[in-house]
Amino acid sequence: MDKHITPEPISVSVTVLSQLFLYLASLKVDVDAFLQTLGIDPVSVKSADGRIPVDTYLLIQDQAAEYVHDPYLGLHMGEFFEAGSWSILGYMMMNCKNLAEAAEKSGRYQRIIGNLIETRSQFQFNKFKAIFFTPPHAPKMSRHCFEAAFSSSVRMMRTLTGVKLSPLEVTFIYPEPASTAEYERIFCCPVRFGQKDNSMTMDMRIGNTPILMANPGLLEYFEKYAQDFLAEMDRKNELTRSVTKIILMHLDDESLSIDKVAKEMSMSVRSLQKHLESEGVIFSDLLKDIRERLAKKYLHENYSVEQITYLLGFSEPSVFRKAFKKWSGVTPREFRERSFSAVNRI
């Protein structure tokens, strides 16, 4: 039976947090003290080119919104975009000849700043729509993430070109908030809520807008750096891929634990934990994530609950049902029924 399912762990570059920290500082917030209230060492989220697990990023962002009582924190965070906010990707875009080239580089090297939010484009006549979405194994998150991504993108266009460019339309899947004034102020275009996608629609001609500090020589230098950076990232993720393979091999073992995986890899548990953390991964989260995605895959393929219970190493069906309800908010039966209903509607 095919258990090959190894998505890249989700992590975020700490440089993205620099926008949030600048915003908090503008409100006279002691950022280090705030982080310490969350049990987070400030040094761990401020190292150059460092990465943090997605759960840590979401925790900091959501707690910051509560700390400063700002329901529009994502929008305001985006207003503090600087080239360095997007690590080497930002510097590369700053040296492109125009926005079209910058957008191409962004799509190619997006992983440098994280893999929580991805984009795809749709083209129609003289417009293009950038659709923002999360991968299937991403955790649930508040609206701050998408709003920060949109606000940052608009701020980036304006900063790099010196022109107050705006989308033609912005859409969010979320319900309309109590006030839309901040959305209208920042995006300067119609903003619609409760839509099918999180998206920004742009005029195609915007791509021809020149970038103020374009430098072909520096672009070549930064792109080479970006290529090396991604290659190093892939090398660092080798341990996670190895652990994932071992988990998949022994997934039907009810007593599967980090101790057993560490023993098979001839490592101490502490050493394995430390190396996984350096790749933005926690073993228990990885094991849960693999089980959850395989459970959904098997339900799609019409395996019985009893079969899935055995395949995923649960002691009995009731334990699996309870775990699945906690993961997805619905029972295995409800998930299967919804899946078949969705297929029948296509």
C-alpha positions in Angstrom: 0.0 0.0 0.0 1.4 3.4 -0.9 2.1 5.6 2.1 4.4 7.9 0.3 3.3 11.3 1.5 6.0 13.7 2.6 5.1 17.4 2.3 7.7 20.0 3.3 7.2 21.1 6.9 5.7 24.6 7.1 8.0 27.3 8.5 8.4 31.0 8.2 11.5 33.2 8.0 12.1 35.3 11.1 12.6 38.3 8.9 8.9 38.5 8.2 8.4 39.2 11.9 10.5 42.3 11.6 7.5 44.1 10.1 5.4 43.1 13.2 8.2 44.2 15.6 8.5 47.6 13.8 4.7 48.1 14.1 4.7 47.1 17.8 7.7 49.4 18.4 5.7 52.3 16.8 3.1 51.7 19.5 5.8 51.9 22.2 5.6 48.2 22.9 8.6 46.5 24.5 8.9 43.7 22.0 11.3 41.6 24.0 9.1 41.8 27.1 6.1 40.9 24.9 7.9 37.8 23.5 8.9 36.7 27.0 5.3 36.7 28.1 4.8 34.0 25.5 7.8 32.0 26.7 9.8 32.9 23.6 13.4 33.9 23.7 13.7 37.1 21.7 17.1 36.0 20.3 15.4 32.9 18.7 13.2 35.0 16.5 15.7 37.7 15.5 18.6 35.7 14.1 19.6 36.5 10.5 18.1 34.0 8.0 16.6 32.0 10.8 13.3 30.1 10.5 10.6 29.3 13.0 7.9 26.6 13.1 4.6 27.9 11.7 2.8 27.5 15.1 5.3 29.8 16.7 4.7 32.4 14.0 1.0 32.2 14.3 1.1 32.4 18.1 3.2 35.6 18.0 1.0 37.2 15.4 -2.3 36.3 17.1 -1.1 37.2 20.6 0.3 40.5 19.3 -3.2 41.5 18.0 -4.7 40.9 21.4 -1.8 42.6 23.2 -2.3 45.9 21.3 -6.1 45.4 20.9 -5.8 45.7 17.1 -8.3 43.6 15.0 -6.5 44.9 11.9 -3.0 43.9 12.9 -2.2 42.1 9.7 -3.0 45.2 7.6 -0.9 47.5 9.8 1.9 45.0 10.0 2.1 45.1 6.2 2.5 48.8 6.2 6.0 48.4 7.8 7.3 46.3 4.8 11.0 46.9 4.0 13.1 45.1 1.5 14.8 43.2 4.3 11.4 42.0 5.6 11.5 39.4 2.8 15.1 38.4 3.4 17.3 37.9 0.3 14.1 37.7 -1.8 13.3 41.4 -1.0 16.8 42.5 -2.0 16.5 40.6 -5.2 13.2 42.2 -6.1 14.6 45.6 -5.3 17.1 45.2 -8.1 14.8 43.9 -10.8 14.1 46.2 -13.8 10.3 46.3 -13.3 7.4 44.8 -11.3 6.9 42.0 -13.8 10.4 40.7 -13.3 10.1 41.2 -9.5 6.9 39.1 -9.5 8.6 36.3 -11.5 11.4 36.2 -9.0 9.0 36.2 -6.1 7.2 33.2 -7.5 10.4 31.3 -8.1 12.0 32.0 -4.7 9.0 32.4 -2.4 10.2 29.5 -0.2 12.9 31.7 1.1 10.5 33.6 3.3 8.2 30.7 4.1 5.8 28.2 2.7 2.7 29.1 4.7 1.0 31.1 1.9 1.3 30.2 -1.8 0.1 32.0 -4.9 -1.2 31.2 -8.3 -2.2 33.5 -11.1 -5.2 33.7 -13.5 -5.0 35.9 -16.6 -7.9 37.5 -18.4 -7.6 40.1 -21.1 -5.7 43.0 -19.6 -6.0 41.8 -16.0 -4.4 39.2 -13.8 -5.6 37.8 -10.5 -3.1 36.6 -7.8 -4.9 34.0 -5.7 -3.4 33.4 -2.2 -3.9 30.1 -0.5 -2.4 27.7 2.1 -1.2 24.2 1.5 -3.5 21.3 2.6 -1.4 20.5 5.7 -1.3 24.1 7.0 -2.8 24.7 10.4 -5.8 26.9 10.9 -5.0 30.6 11.2 -6.6 33.9 11.7 -7.2 36.5 9.0 -4.1 38.4 10.1 -1.8 36.2 7.9 -3.6 36.9 4.6 -4.1 40.5 5.4 -0.4 41.0 6.3 0.5 39.3 3.0 -1.8 41.5 0.9 -0.8 44.7 2.7 2.9 43.8 2.4 2.5 43.2 -1.3 0.9 46.5 -1.9 3.4 48.3 0.2 6.2 46.5 -1.6 4.9 47.7 -5.0 4.7 51.2 -3.9 8.1 51.2 -2.1 10.0 49.6 -5.0 8.6 51.9 -7.6 7.9 55.2 -5.8 4.4 55.1 -7.3 1.2 54.8 -5.3 0.0 51.7 -7.2 -3.2 49.9 -6.1 -5.0 46.7 -7.1 -8.2 46.9 -9.1 -10.0 44.7 -6.5 -9.2 42.7 -3.4 -11.2 39.7 -2.1 -11.2 37.8 1.1 -12.9 34.5 2.0 -13.6 35.9 5.5 -16.9 37.5 6.5 -17.0 41.3 6.4 -15.6 42.9 9.6 -17.2 45.5 11.7 -15.4 48.3 9.7 -13.9 48.3 6.3 -12.3 51.7 6.5 -8.7 50.4 7.0 -9.0 48.1 4.0 -10.1 50.9 1.8 -7.4 53.2 3.1 -4.6 50.7 2.5 -5.7 49.1 -0.8 -7.4 52.2 -2.4 -9.8 49.9 -4.3 -13.0 47.9 -3.8 -12.6 45.2 -1.2 -15.1 42.3 -1.1 -15.6 39.8 1.7 -17.1 36.3 1.9 -15.7 35.4 -1.6 -14.4 32.2 -3.0 -10.7 33.2 -2.9 -8.3 35.5 -1.1 -7.1 37.4 -4.1 -5.8 40.6 -5.6 -6.7 41.6 -9.2 -4.2 43.9 -11.0 -4.0 45.7 -14.3 -1.5 43.9 -16.5 0.2 47.2 -17.4 1.4 47.5 -13.8 4.1 45.0 -14.6 5.9 47.6 -16.8 6.3 50.0 -13.9 10.1 50.4 -13.4 11.8 49.8 -10.1 13.7 52.7 -8.7 17.0 51.0 -7.6 17.2 48.4 -10.4 20.8 47.0 -10.7 21.4 44.0 -13.0 24.7 43.3 -11.4 23.3 43.1 -7.9 20.3 41.2 -9.1 22.6 38.5 -10.5 24.5 38.4 -7.2 21.4 38.1 -5.0 19.8 35.5 -7.3 22.9 33.3 -7.0 22.7 33.8 -3.2 19.0 32.8 -3.3 19.8 29.6 -5.3 22.5 28.6 -2.8 20.1 29.5 0.1 17.4 27.2 -1.1 19.9 24.4 -1.8 21.0 24.7 1.8 17.4 24.7 3.0 16.8 21.5 1.1 19.9 19.9 2.6 18.8 20.9 6.1 15.4 19.3 5.6 17.0 15.9 4.9 16.6 14.8 8.5 12.8 15.5 8.5 12.5 13.5 5.3 14.4 10.6 6.9 12.2 10.7 10.0 9.1 10.8 7.8 10.2 7.7 5.9 10.7 5.9 9.2 7.3 7.0 10.5 5.6 5.8 7.4 7.4 2.4 7.6 6.2 1.9 11.2 2.9 3.8 11.2 0.9 0.7 12.1 2.9 0.3 15.3 0.6 1.5 18.1 3.6 2.3 20.3 5.5 4.3 17.7 7.4 7.1 19.5 10.4 9.4 19.1 12.4 7.0 21.2 11.9 4.2 18.6 12.7 6.5 15.7 15.8 7.9 17.4 17.0 4.3 18.1 16.5 3.3 14.5 18.6 6.4 13.4 21.3 5.7 16.0 20.7 9.0 17.7 19.8 10.1 21.2 16.2 11.5 21.6 17.6 14.9 22.6 19.8 15.1 19.5 17.0 14.1 17.2 14.7 16.7 18.8 17.3 19.4 18.5 18.0 18.7 14.8 14.3 18.6 14.0 13.7 21.9 15.8 16.5 23.4 13.6 14.3 22.5 10.6 11.2 23.9 12.2 9.7 20.5 13.1 8.4 19.0 16.3 8.2 15.2 16.2 4.7 14.9 17.8 3.3 17.4 15.3 5.0 15.6 12.4 3.5 12.3 13.5 0.0 13.8 13.9 0.2 15.6 10.6 1.2 12.4 8.7 -1.6 10.4 10.4 -4.2 13.1 9.7 -3.4 13.4 6.0 -3.3 9.7 5.5 -6.6 9.3 7.3 -8.2 11.7 5.0 -6.5 10.1 2.0 -7.8 6.6 3.1 -11.3 8.0 3.7 -11.4 9.4 0.2 -10.4 6.0 -1.1 -13.2 4.4 0.9 -11.2 2.4 3.4 -13.2 1.3 6.4 -12.7 3.0 9.8 -11.4 -0.4 11.1 -8.8 -0.6 8.3 -7.6 2.9 8.9 -7.4 2.3 12.6 -5.0 -0.6 12.0 -3.0 1.2 9.3 -2.4 4.3 11.4 -1.5 2.5 14.6 -4.5 3.4 16.7 -5.5 0.9 19.5 -9.2 0.8 18.5 -11.7 2.6 16.2 -13.1 4.7 18.9 -9.7 6.2 19.6 -9.2 6.9 15.9 -12.6 8.6 15.7 -11.9 10.8 18.7 -8.5 11.8 17.2 -10.0 12.5 13.8 -12.8 14.7 15.3 -10.1 16.7 17.1 -8.1 17.2 13.9 -10.8 18.1 11.5 -13.8 19.1 13.6 -16.0 16.3 12.0 -16.3 12.6 12.4 -14.7 10.2 9.8 -18.3 9.5 8.5 -19.1 13.2 8.1 -15.8 13.8 6.4 -16.4 11.0 3.9 -20.0 12.1 3.2 -18.8 15.7 2.6 -16.1 14.5 0.3 -18.5 12.4 -1.8 -21.0 15.2 -1.9 -18.3 17.6 -3.2 -17.3 15.1 -5.9 -20.9 14.7 -7.0 -21.3 18.5 -7.4 -18.4 18.7 -9.8 
